[in-house]
Amino acid sequence: MRMLLAAFVLLASAAGKTYYVDGAAGNDANDGLSEAKAWKSLEKVNRAAFEPGDRILFKAGTSFTGQLRAKGSGREGSPIVVDMFGTGEKPLIAAEGKFREALLVENQDFWEISNLQLTNTGAKREPFRYGVRVRAWDYGTMRHIHLKNLFVRDVNGSLVKKDKGEGHGITWENGGDKVQSRFDGLLIEGCHLVRTDRNGICGFVTYEPEKARALPSLNLVIRKNLLEDIGGDAIKVWGAKGALVEHNVVRGSRTRCDDYAAGIWPWASDDTLIQFNEVSGVKGMKDGQAFDSDAHTTNTIFQYNYTHDNEGGFMLVCCYENSGTVIRYNISRNDRERLFHMAGSNDNVDIYNNVFYVGKGIDIHLFLWTGGRNGWTRDARIFNNIFYIEGVGRNSSGEKRKPIDDGTFISRPGFGGATNITFERNVMYGNFQDVPADWKKMVVDPKLMSPGSGGDGFASLDGYKLSKDSPAIGAGRPAKNNGGRDFWGNKVPDGKNPSIGAHEAAR
């Protein structure tokens, strides 16, 4: 009997209570336990202490000013849930620049927050302004925070990165002086971000890179988000191990900041997997690339991504303590300035089975090699790629930055101090200047279905498949641990010669 009673109490506790919040017709004198007796204000919600299994539902179409900062923690199998009720637009929480963030989750576990609209627009830009902030501070491991289907827009935070006050649409932050803190089970999925400054979805860790990597955040997933018109960096993974960034769409980043920013990139993180993302419209050449494999990282994989019309190029591989980057089965269309900027002392890079299309009138560096404080690129293997260049493609060494501060270099042909660069079984078709003679061993039309085609979305990319009579079919060399599939999901043979490019065509 006691066991049955305990089980009943546990089940009742897991079910929790449901609280309703109606910004139009609610009343804070109500108990909040029904739609008819809903609370009215964020202040009422923030004063409550919620228990595992509780649900806080905001009425669709209503709005609130201030900050949501509810208290309490859920537990395994019984999270605290924030969502909407009714039909209509997502309920709006507008911080109006009066709080650092419209939504703050700090030192709490097991929260699932969905279907809110959040803004934070002040009279002028201010440092440390956010839409959503998830914070673990002197806490240890903060577990199971899920942010889903949020609409975060119009956050006018600082656009300056170097003051460490850059604004974010959604940010996670871990630090503290007493107890090293991190996240386990942070999910950001299905969110829509528009006009968030400086950044979109980014982490921030206060620890030095070595300390952050020694106790990294785990099970970080950033998936199926749409980011539009982002002032600086779109998605940045910081201080994590095994993070997954997939099926996100970035349409415009670095649209307002004047310092260096890129689309999607990790820092002080290991084993990051970045796949099935579309990145376009990154502005400028400070850095301005779709992707960046940055400092203090190992074994970052970029695969099955699509990039187009990024002013700074396709990929930056940079800095120091950067090893083991893999870039495979991606498609780049009309990215500009440089396809690859290989900067600083990165090493052990594999670039294979990608397709790079450059249209008429575009003059770019296929590779721009530049040194850093700890040296140059070493041990890069470039094979099985298609370079289809209707403009002009070059191989260049950046001697120094131009006097005008626009992120570009005074360059000359060659590799500079980069060492042990191998270039094998790549199809080179089109117009090339200042490239090594041995890069031209396969100057042949790869017979892509429709080179130069493509628009927004992966469905527009069948033109980069190989025709049945393509000389690229079966002409590549095997790659170990090749991911097992091509860009379209076709199986890639293990131990046999694959096709060149992103399509494993039938033979």
Summary of the structure (lengths in Angstrom):
residues: 507
radius of gyration: 24.8
end to end distance: 68.7
largest distance: 84.4
contacts: 1972
relative contact order: 0.06
helix: 8%
strand: 46%
